[in-house]
Amino acid sequence: MRTEVTGADGVRIGAIVDGAGAADGAGAAGAVGADGEAGGRPPVIVFVHGWAQSADAWQLQLADPRLAGEFRLVAMDLRGHGRSGVPADGYDDPRVWADDLAAVLELAGTPAVVVGWSYGGLVITDYLRVHGTAGLAGVVYAGAITELGRDHPGGAVGPAMQAALPEALSPDDDVARPAVQRLCGGMTAGSDGASLVDDILAVPAHVRAGLFRRDIGSAEVLEAVDVPALVLHGESDAVVDITAAEYAAGKIPGARKRWLPGVGHLPFAEEAKTFGDELAAFARDAYRKVNR
């Protein structure tokens, strides 16, 4: 089911709702049972996609019967992406990202396990920066960054992203397209990623560029995380360097690490079954801790 909520500054934020309880409409606070207890509400997983993508990135997870049969699944479109509104600015403001995610969590039901891929990891970190772990049962970083800018190890990028910037941010298609093709060529460990090029370029240039217009560290934010965390990363990721994952896992108290050999920047697509198994096991664990 496609729906929308109102995010920061009144911007429309698109979302896909699927899985257990999807037909019941809006979620509610108190969805705390991995076995569907707490008033019959299923546990919740909220997915946050990366730069220049959309909620559709999570289609394999939304269609996974193992996840859909047990969890309420909600995938959001970041502002400026997918079916969300496209404001002129606000892409460099942590509070904007935090409040957009907060609006989606209200729709989904809390506490929720949140899953951030690539730039989506920074959006989740912005939520933690502004709201702490309120409404969260657990946090999953998948091929994700938690910082941005020079000298911030949580934002370390790999050779594919380095080769694409800054040209991939250009409003001139003749400049941006070859750069995005270079990026997509290194997106996965086993294919050229060509199918992603048009999707990336469909995101307006001012949005593509706006997401990079900040310099922000997150050490203290990560050190304050007090819910279960899983850091999952492909060992062959050429977009977000694995050192960014090592940094996040080292900062978050008790974080669980899972490195996937031979996997690039799309662990949820390249190894969908493994990703689903890891996510389901982690989410069940996180909800058991909520119920203690």
C-alpha positions in Angstrom: 0.0 0.0 0.0 1.4 3.4 -1.0 0.6 6.3 1.3 2.1 9.5 2.5 2.7 11.5 5.7 3.6 15.1 6.4 7.3 15.6 7.2 9.3 18.6 8.4 8.2 22.0 7.0 5.0 20.4 5.6 6.8 18.4 2.9 4.9 15.3 1.6 6.8 12.1 2.4 5.9 9.0 0.5 5.9 5.5 2.0 5.1 1.9 1.1 3.4 -0.1 3.9 3.5 -3.9 3.5 3.8 -7.0 5.6 1.9 -8.1 8.7 -0.9 -5.6 9.7 -0.4 -3.5 6.5 -4.2 -3.5 5.9 -4.8 -2.1 9.3 -3.8 1.4 8.3 -1.7 3.6 10.6 0.5 2.1 13.3 0.5 2.8 16.9 2.9 3.1 19.8 3.5 -0.1 21.8 4.1 -2.6 19.0 6.6 -4.5 21.1 6.1 -8.2 20.5 8.2 -10.1 18.0 5.5 -12.7 18.3 2.7 -10.2 17.6 1.7 -9.6 21.2 1.0 -6.2 22.7 -2.5 -5.7 21.5 -2.0 -7.8 18.4 0.3 -5.3 16.8 3.1 -6.9 14.8 6.7 -5.6 15.3 7.8 -3.0 12.8 10.8 -2.6 10.4 11.2 0.8 8.7 13.6 1.0 5.7 15.4 4.2 4.7 17.0 4.2 1.2 20.2 5.9 0.0 21.2 8.9 -2.1 19.2 9.3 -5.4 17.1 6.1 -4.8 13.6 5.5 -3.5 11.5 3.2 -1.4 11.4 0.8 -4.3 15.0 -0.1 -3.5 13.6 -2.4 -0.8 11.2 -4.4 -3.1 12.9 -7.7 -2.3 12.5 -7.2 1.4 8.9 -6.0 1.1 8.1 -9.1 -1.0 10.0 -11.5 1.3 7.4 -13.8 2.8 9.6 -14.5 5.8 9.7 -10.8 6.7 6.2 -9.9 5.5 4.6 -12.7 7.5 6.1 -11.6 10.8 6.8 -7.8 10.6 5.0 -4.7 9.5 7.3 -3.3 6.8 7.4 0.4 5.9 9.8 1.9 3.3 10.0 5.7 3.1 10.9 8.0 0.2 13.4 10.6 1.3 12.3 14.2 0.6 13.2 15.0 -3.0 13.1 11.3 -4.0 10.5 8.9 -5.2 7.0 10.0 -4.6 7.9 12.6 -1.9 7.7 16.3 -2.3 10.7 18.1 -3.8 11.4 21.3 -1.8 14.1 23.8 -2.9 16.2 23.4 0.2 16.5 21.8 3.6 18.7 18.9 2.5 21.6 20.0 4.7 19.6 20.2 7.9 19.8 17.3 10.4 16.6 18.3 12.1 14.7 18.1 8.8 15.8 14.6 8.1 15.1 13.6 11.8 11.6 15.0 11.7 10.8 13.4 8.3 11.8 10.0 9.8 9.8 10.7 12.9 6.7 11.3 10.8 7.2 7.9 9.1 7.7 6.2 12.5 4.4 7.6 13.7 2.8 6.0 10.7 4.6 2.8 11.1 4.1 2.3 14.8 6.8 2.3 17.5 9.1 1.1 18.8 10.5 0.1 15.4 13.7 -1.3 14.0 15.1 1.1 11.5 17.3 0.0 8.6 19.4 2.6 6.8 21.3 1.9 3.5 24.1 4.3 2.3 22.9 7.9 2.9 19.9 6.4 4.8 22.3 5.6 7.5 23.1 9.3 7.9 19.4 10.1 8.0 18.9 7.6 10.9 22.0 9.1 12.6 20.3 12.5 12.3 17.2 11.1 14.0 19.5 9.8 16.8 21.1 13.2 16.9 17.8 15.0 17.4 15.5 12.5 19.1 17.9 10.0 20.6 16.6 6.4 20.5 13.0 7.4 21.3 10.6 5.1 19.4 13.4 2.7 18.3 13.7 -1.0 19.1 17.0 -1.3 17.2 19.2 0.2 14.4 20.6 -1.5 11.3 23.3 0.2 9.2 23.6 -1.6 5.8 26.4 -0.4 3.5 25.8 2.9 5.3 27.5 6.2 6.3 27.0 7.9 9.6 29.0 11.1 8.9 29.7 13.3 5.9 32.7 15.4 4.8 36.4 15.4 4.8 38.2 13.9 7.8 35.0 12.2 9.0 35.7 8.4 9.0 32.1 7.5 9.3 31.6 9.0 5.8 34.5 7.2 4.0 33.7 6.5 0.4 35.2 4.0 -2.0 36.7 4.4 -5.4 33.4 4.2 -7.3 32.0 7.2 -5.5 35.3 9.1 -5.6 35.3 8.6 -9.4 31.7 9.9 -9.7 32.0 13.1 -7.7 31.4 16.0 -8.2 30.2 15.4 -11.8 27.3 13.2 -10.7 25.8 16.2 -9.0 25.7 18.3 -12.1 22.4 19.6 -13.6 23.9 19.0 -17.1 23.0 15.5 -18.2 26.0 15.3 -20.5 28.2 15.8 -17.4 26.2 13.8 -14.9 25.3 10.7 -16.9 28.9 9.4 -17.5 29.7 10.0 -13.9 26.7 8.1 -12.7 27.5 5.3 -15.1 31.0 5.1 -13.5 29.3 5.0 -10.1 26.9 2.3 -11.1 29.7 0.3 -12.6 31.1 -0.2 -9.2 27.8 -0.5 -7.3 27.7 -4.3 -7.0 30.4 -6.9 -7.0 28.7 -9.0 -9.7 27.1 -6.7 -12.3 27.5 -3.2 -13.9 24.5 -1.7 -12.2 23.3 -0.1 -15.4 19.7 -0.4 -14.4 20.2 2.2 -11.7 21.5 5.0 -13.9 18.1 6.5 -15.0 16.7 6.2 -11.5 19.6 8.2 -10.1 19.3 10.9 -12.8 15.5 11.1 -12.3 16.3 12.8 -8.9 16.6 16.5 -9.5 20.2 17.8 -9.6 19.6 20.3 -6.7 18.5 17.4 -4.5 21.5 15.2 -5.6 23.8 18.0 -4.7 22.0 19.2 -1.7 22.5 16.0 0.2 26.3 16.5 0.0 26.2 20.1 1.2 27.1 19.5 4.8 30.1 18.6 7.0 29.1 16.6 10.0 30.6 14.2 12.5 28.6 11.8 14.7 31.0 10.2 17.2 29.0 11.3 20.3 25.7 10.4 18.7 26.8 6.9 18.0 28.4 6.4 21.4 25.0 7.3 23.0 23.1 4.6 21.2 21.4 2.5 23.8 19.3 0.1 21.7 20.6 -3.0 19.8 22.5 -2.2 16.6 23.6 -4.3 13.6 26.3 -3.0 11.2 26.2 -5.0 8.0 28.5 -4.3 5.1 29.8 -5.9 1.9 33.5 -6.5 1.9 33.7 -5.5 -1.8 31.7 -2.3 -1.4 33.3 0.3 -3.7 30.8 3.1 -2.9 30.9 3.3 0.9 34.2 2.0 2.2 34.1 -0.7 4.8 36.1 1.5 7.1 33.0 3.6 7.6 31.2 0.5 8.9 34.1 -0.4 11.1 34.0 3.1 12.5 30.3 2.9 13.3 30.6 -0.5 14.8 33.4 0.6 17.0 31.5 3.6 18.3 28.1 2.0 19.1 28.2 0.1 22.4 27.7 -3.6 21.8 27.1 -3.3 18.1 26.8 -6.5 16.2 29.0 -6.7 13.0 28.3 -8.8 9.9 30.7 -8.5 6.9 29.6 -10.2 3.7 32.4 -11.5 1.5 32.1 -10.9 -2.2 29.3 -8.4 -1.8 29.3 -4.8 -3.0 27.1 -1.8 -2.1 23.7 -3.6 -2.4 23.8 -6.3 0.3 20.0 -6.5 0.4 19.9 -7.3 -3.3 23.1 -9.1 -3.9 22.5 -11.4 -0.9 18.8 -11.0 -0.3 18.3 -14.3 1.6 21.3 -13.7 3.9 20.2 -10.1 4.4 16.7 -11.2 5.2 17.9 -13.9 7.6 20.2 -11.4 9.4 17.5 -8.7 9.6 14.8 -11.1 10.9 17.0 -12.6 13.6 18.2 -9.1 14.7 14.7 -7.7 14.8 13.4 -10.6 16.9 16.3 -10.2 19.3 15.7 -6.4 19.5 12.0 -6.9 20.3 12.8 -9.5 23.0 15.0 -6.9 24.7 12.1 -4.4 24.4 9.8 -6.8 26.2 12.2 -7.4 29.2 
